[in-house]
Amino acid sequence: MTWKFNKCGKIPSIKNPLLIEGMPGIGNVGKVAVDFIIDEIKAKKIYEITSYSMPHSVFVNEENLIELPKIEIYHKKIKNKDLLLLTGDVQPIDEYSCYEFCDKILDLVEKYKAKEIITIGGIGLHKIPKKPHVFCTGNSKKLIKKYKEGTNIKNKVYGVVGPIVGVSGLFLGLAQRRKIEAVSLLAETYGHPIYLGVKGAKEILKVLNKKLNLGIDLKELDKEIRELETDLITKSKVSTSKKIGKPGIDYIG
């Protein structure tokens, strides 16, 4: 068994979609951003992906019951443009599994004749950035220019951004082999294991909202940012000999 794609109901007609990926990573910037988009545009889940190549763990949900980790693909048509949104609880467990997973996703989106992919990630800093910068790189100068124009995105990344690890990075390289244009939007965030990079996610969401006409309201994120930062200050005072963090969030990919 490798990667099993379980259909969730009837799959809608999808043509030339744009795939946006946001998986767990530094500050969970990508996951925060994509999950927020899914909720705001009321995207419909079309695939649930399972595998033995996921971490050997389960999560405890709000009902105090366990759930196996999963990865999901959602769909929404916005102004006659099909969006596919990839999110999940975890990333593949090792390098081989990550390559295999990315190729399976690319097989799927290639079947729908996808022409563009956006991956989202975080750049870890030693302190909380007041206003995170967003950097952009990818496999296509044309696509990088498209997302940079009219925004504050920085595309001078050489020597600033190190290797892009995991799904967010591999998608760019493997998509290039298939002649699919792909970019990665990377936001600065605090590189603390219990910190959620909502500030960085918000800066990326501003770009996507403008460029893709998503029509999402970002005001809810401001309240969440304040709550998370207050929570982090409190947790930082806890002795390091104790387990830090709320149940269920002390594993961040």
Protein Blocks (a to p, Z undefined) as FASTA:
>chain_A
ZZdcddehjadddehiacddddddehilmmmmmmmmmmmnopacfbdcddfkbccddddd
fkopacddddddddddeehiacdddddfbdcfblklmmmmmmmmmmmmmmnopabdcddd
ddddfbdcfbacdddddjbfklmmmmmgopabdfblghkaccdehjklmmmmmmmmnopa
cddddddddfbfkbccfklmmmmmmmmmmmnonopafklmmmmmmmmmmmmmmmmmpcfk
bcedjehilpcZZ
